[in-house]
Amino acid sequence: MFISDAWRDYEVLDTGDGMKLERWGQVILARPDPQVIWPRSRPEGWREADGAYTRSGEGGGSWQFSRALPERWEVGYRDLRFYVRPTGFKHTGLFPEQAANWDWMRERLKARPGARILNLFAYTGGATLALMMAGAHVTHVDAAKGMVRWARENRELTGAREDQSRFITEDAQSFVQRELRRGNRYDGILMDPPSYGRGPGGEVWKLEEALFPLVALCARLLSDTPVFFLINGYTTGFQPLVLSNILRLTVLSRFGGTIDAQELCLPVSAGGFLPAGASGRWQP
């Protein structure tokens, strides 16, 4: 397991009955998690939730709050700062389990100051900030204007240098194809693709059809001396071995090196671990 266990501003307090109870700074939220099929360990603790997201039988869902919350608030991880808030899709703008990958990438960059990194499906910039603060120059690509704007705000909040990044709103595959035509290369690539999505130009993304071709394209974008390649997966059925096989056929076959693919997990204060997707890591 890749375990994100160095947080101070975030904590999974308990899990059970299809929900997870989390502390985000001083705010406690309860959110659905379909993998949580066991009962709650500490039922009394759930009464402390400041907000809970309830799914609708017609799709989607809504938040109910026991007290007024700020529109957004700050949380930190090591030298990084982020804005978080409850959104209409149950998310908060941050995936804390990814901290294990942030630390791994930063370790890989210690010997490569100034490395050029491409972050696809980059969301609100957690990985982008971690890489920038490690000295890398990061090209941050996401199809959603709102997420790119949020990432810029997180960059300002953290105090990362603006000249160490490019923020681009574009479909990931279209951007990669354009970079290949331009002859641009990157020392590291990471991606966090959704199961399904649409680009700003109406491009349709289906993970099972598009992931392997995209990784194969990205492998051609790597420099002659790459430092890492990371694929994150949250789609049910995409086990770590799937990511490992993709990296083996696209990156390892060209550069050699090693692959490590495992579940991403968060420790639960009430006991055990919460599964939170999978990651496939390649390094030379």
C-alpha positions as CSV (number, residue, x, y, z in Angstrom):
1,M,0.0,0.0,0.0
2,F,1.0,3.6,-0.6
3,I,-0.1,5.2,2.6
4,S,-0.6,9.0,3.1
5,D,0.0,9.2,6.9
6,A,1.9,12.5,7.3
7,W,-1.1,14.9,7.4
8,R,-1.8,17.2,10.3
9,D,-4.6,19.3,8.8
10,Y,-6.5,16.3,7.5
11,E,-7.7,13.0,9.2
12,V,-10.1,10.2,8.4
13,L,-11.9,9.9,11.8
14,D,-14.1,6.9,11.0
15,T,-15.7,5.0,8.2
16,G,-18.9,2.9,7.9
17,D,-22.2,2.4,6.3
18,G,-21.1,3.8,2.9
19,M,-19.7,7.0,4.4
20,K,-16.4,8.4,5.7
21,L,-16.0,11.0,8.4
22,E,-13.1,13.4,7.8
23,R,-11.5,16.4,9.6
24,W,-10.4,19.2,7.2
25,G,-8.6,21.6,9.5
26,Q,-11.2,22.4,12.1
27,V,-14.2,21.3,10.0
28,I,-15.7,17.8,10.1
29,L,-17.5,16.5,7.0
30,A,-19.2,13.2,6.3
31,R,-19.1,12.1,2.7
32,P,-20.2,9.0,0.7
33,D,-17.7,6.3,-0.2
34,P,-19.1,3.3,-2.1
35,Q,-16.2,1.0,-1.0
36,V,-17.2,1.4,2.7
37,I,-19.4,-1.6,3.1
38,W,-18.7,-2.2,6.9
39,P,-20.4,-0.7,10.0
40,R,-19.1,2.4,11.8
41,S,-16.6,1.9,14.6
42,R,-17.5,4.9,16.6
43,P,-21.1,5.9,15.8
44,E,-21.2,8.6,18.5
45,G,-18.4,10.5,16.8
46,W,-20.6,11.2,13.7
47,R,-22.8,13.6,15.7
48,E,-19.9,16.0,15.5
49,A,-20.1,16.4,11.8
50,D,-20.4,20.0,10.6
51,G,-21.7,18.9,7.2
52,A,-22.9,15.8,5.5
53,Y,-23.4,15.0,1.8
54,T,-26.5,13.0,1.0
55,R,-26.9,11.3,-2.4
56,S,-30.2,11.7,-4.2
57,G,-32.1,8.8,-5.6
58,E,-32.3,10.8,-8.9
59,G,-28.5,11.2,-9.1
60,G,-26.2,13.8,-7.6
61,G,-26.9,14.9,-4.0
62,S,-26.7,17.8,-1.6
63,W,-25.0,19.1,1.5
64,Q,-26.7,19.6,4.9
65,F,-24.8,21.7,7.5
66,S,-25.2,21.8,11.2
67,R,-23.6,25.2,11.4
68,A,-22.5,28.0,9.1
69,L,-19.2,27.3,7.4
70,P,-16.9,29.7,5.7
71,E,-17.2,29.8,1.9
72,R,-13.7,28.2,1.9
73,W,-10.9,27.6,4.3
74,E,-7.2,26.7,4.3
75,V,-5.4,23.4,5.0
76,G,-1.7,22.6,4.8
77,Y,0.6,19.7,4.0
78,R,4.2,20.3,4.8
79,D,5.1,23.5,2.9
80,L,1.9,23.5,0.8
81,R,-1.3,25.4,1.4
82,F,-4.7,24.7,-0.2
83,Y,-8.2,26.2,-0.3
84,V,-10.9,23.6,0.3
85,R,-14.7,23.9,0.3
86,P,-17.7,21.5,-0.1
87,T,-18.7,21.4,-3.8
88,G,-21.9,20.2,-5.4
89,F,-20.2,16.9,-6.4
90,K,-19.4,15.9,-2.8
91,H,-15.7,16.8,-3.3
92,T,-13.7,19.4,-1.5
93,G,-11.1,20.3,-4.1
94,L,-8.3,18.1,-2.7
95,F,-7.5,14.4,-2.6
96,P,-5.4,13.9,0.5
97,E,-4.4,10.3,-0.4
98,Q,-2.3,11.8,-3.1
99,A,0.2,13.1,-0.5
100,A,2.0,9.8,-0.7
101,N,2.7,10.4,-4.4
102,W,3.7,14.1,-3.8
103,D,6.4,12.9,-1.4
104,W,7.6,10.2,-3.8
105,M,7.9,12.6,-6.7
106,R,9.7,15.2,-4.6
107,E,12.2,12.6,-3.5
108,R,12.8,11.7,-7.2
109,L,13.4,15.4,-8.0
110,K,16.2,15.9,-5.4
111,A,18.8,15.0,-7.9
112,R,17.1,16.9,-10.8
113,P,16.6,20.5,-9.8
114,G,14.8,22.4,-12.6
115,A,13.2,19.3,-14.2
116,R,10.3,19.9,-16.6
117,I,7.2,18.1,-15.5
118,L,3.8,17.6,-17.2
119,N,0.7,17.3,-15.0
120,L,-2.4,16.1,-16.9
121,F,-5.9,16.2,-15.5
122,A,-4.2,18.4,-12.9
123,Y,-7.4,19.5,-11.0
124,T,-6.7,22.1,-8.3
125,G,-3.0,21.7,-8.3
126,G,-1.9,19.6,-5.3
127,A,0.8,17.7,-7.2
128,T,1.6,20.9,-9.2
129,L,2.4,22.7,-6.0
130,A,4.4,19.9,-4.5
131,L,6.6,19.7,-7.6
132,M,7.0,23.4,-7.9
133,M,8.2,23.6,-4.3
134,A,10.7,20.9,-5.1
135,G,12.2,23.1,-7.7
136,A,10.5,21.7,-10.9
137,H,8.9,23.7,-13.7
138,V,5.4,22.3,-14.1
139,T,3.0,22.5,-17.0
140,H,-0.5,22.1,-15.4
141,V,-3.2,21.0,-17.8
142,D,-6.9,20.6,-17.0
143,A,-10.0,20.9,-19.2
144,A,-12.1,22.8,-16.5
145,K,-11.5,26.5,-16.3
146,G,-12.8,26.6,-12.7
147,M,-10.2,24.0,-11.6
148,V,-7.4,25.8,-13.3
149,R,-8.4,29.1,-11.5
150,W,-8.6,27.2,-8.2
151,A,-5.1,25.8,-8.8
152,R,-3.7,29.4,-9.5
153,E,-5.2,30.5,-6.2
154,N,-3.6,27.6,-4.4
155,R,-0.3,28.6,-6.0
156,E,-0.6,32.1,-4.7
157,L,-1.6,30.8,-1.3
158,T,1.4,28.5,-1.1
159,G,3.8,31.2,-2.4
160,A,5.2,29.2,-5.2
161,R,7.0,31.2,-7.9
162,E,4.8,32.0,-10.9
163,D,7.6,31.6,-13.4
164,Q,7.9,27.9,-12.4
165,S,4.6,27.0,-14.0
166,R,2.3,27.1,-17.0
167,F,-1.5,26.8,-16.4
168,I,-3.4,25.6,-19.4
169,T,-7.1,24.9,-20.0
170,E,-7.2,22.2,-22.6
171,D,-8.2,18.6,-23.4
172,A,-5.3,16.4,-22.2
173,Q,-4.9,14.3,-25.4
174,S,-5.1,17.4,-27.7
175,F,-2.4,19.1,-25.6
176,V,-0.1,16.1,-25.7
177,Q,-0.5,15.7,-29.5
178,R,0.3,19.4,-29.9
179,E,3.4,19.1,-27.7
180,L,4.6,16.2,-29.8
181,R,4.3,18.2,-33.0
182,R,6.2,21.1,-31.4
183,G,9.0,18.7,-30.3
184,N,8.7,19.6,-26.6
185,R,9.9,17.1,-24.0
186,Y,9.4,16.5,-20.3
187,D,11.5,14.9,-17.6
188,G,8.5,13.6,-15.7
189,I,4.8,13.0,-16.4
190,L,1.9,12.4,-14.1
191,M,-1.8,12.0,-14.8
192,D,-5.0,11.5,-12.8
193,P,-7.6,10.7,-15.4
194,P,-11.4,10.4,-14.7
195,S,-13.5,7.5,-15.7
196,Y,-15.5,9.7,-18.0
197,G,-15.4,13.3,-19.0
198,R,-15.7,16.0,-21.7
199,G,-13.0,18.4,-22.8
200,P,-13.6,22.2,-23.3
201,G,-14.3,21.5,-27.0
202,G,-16.7,18.7,-26.3
203,E,-14.1,15.9,-26.6
204,V,-15.4,12.7,-24.9
205,W,-13.0,10.8,-22.6
206,K,-13.7,7.1,-21.7
207,L,-11.0,5.7,-19.5
208,E,-11.1,2.1,-20.7
209,E,-10.8,3.3,-24.3
210,A,-8.5,6.3,-24.0
211,L,-6.0,5.6,-21.2
212,F,-3.5,3.2,-23.0
213,P,-3.3,5.4,-26.1
214,L,-2.8,8.5,-24.0
215,V,0.0,6.9,-22.0
216,A,1.6,5.7,-25.2
217,L,1.6,9.2,-26.6
218,C,3.0,10.6,-23.3
219,A,5.8,8.1,-23.3
220,R,7.0,9.8,-26.5
221,L,7.0,13.1,-24.7
222,L,9.6,11.9,-22.2
223,S,13.1,13.3,-22.4
224,D,16.2,11.0,-22.8
225,T,16.7,11.0,-19.0
226,P,13.3,10.9,-17.4
227,V,12.8,10.9,-13.6
228,F,9.3,9.4,-13.2
229,F,6.0,8.5,-14.8
230,L,2.9,8.3,-12.5
231,I,-0.6,7.1,-13.3
232,N,-3.4,7.5,-10.8
233,G,-6.6,5.5,-11.1
234,Y,-9.9,5.8,-9.2
235,T,-12.1,3.8,-11.5
236,T,-13.6,0.6,-10.0
237,G,-12.0,-2.4,-11.7
238,F,-8.8,-0.7,-12.6
239,Q,-6.5,-2.6,-10.2
240,P,-2.8,-1.7,-9.6
241,L,-1.8,-4.5,-12.0
242,V,-3.7,-2.7,-14.8
243,L,-1.6,0.4,-14.3
244,S,1.6,-1.7,-14.0
245,N,0.9,-3.4,-17.3
246,I,0.3,-0.1,-19.1
247,L,3.5,1.3,-17.8
248,R,5.4,-1.9,-18.7
249,L,4.3,-1.7,-22.3
250,T,4.8,2.0,-22.9
251,V,7.5,3.3,-20.6
252,L,9.6,0.4,-19.2
253,S,9.9,-1.2,-22.6
254,R,11.7,2.0,-23.8
255,F,13.6,3.2,-20.8
256,G,14.0,0.1,-18.6
257,G,13.8,0.9,-14.9
258,T,11.2,-0.4,-12.3
259,I,7.5,-0.2,-11.8
260,D,5.7,-0.2,-8.4
261,A,1.9,-0.2,-8.5
262,Q,-0.2,-0.4,-5.4
263,E,-3.4,0.7,-3.7
264,L,-3.5,4.2,-2.3
265,C,-4.7,4.3,1.3
266,L,-5.5,6.6,4.2
267,P,-5.2,5.6,7.8
268,V,-8.4,5.7,9.8
269,S,-8.2,7.0,13.4
270,A,-10.9,4.5,14.5
271,G,-8.9,1.7,13.0
272,G,-7.8,0.2,9.7
273,F,-7.2,1.9,6.4
274,L,-9.5,3.5,3.8
275,P,-8.8,2.4,0.1
276,A,-8.6,5.4,-2.1
277,G,-7.7,4.3,-5.6
278,A,-4.5,3.0,-7.1
279,S,-1.2,4.4,-8.4
280,G,1.3,3.0,-10.9
281,R,4.8,4.5,-10.5
282,W,7.7,4.1,-12.9
283,Q,11.3,5.3,-12.2
284,P,14.6,4.6,-14.0
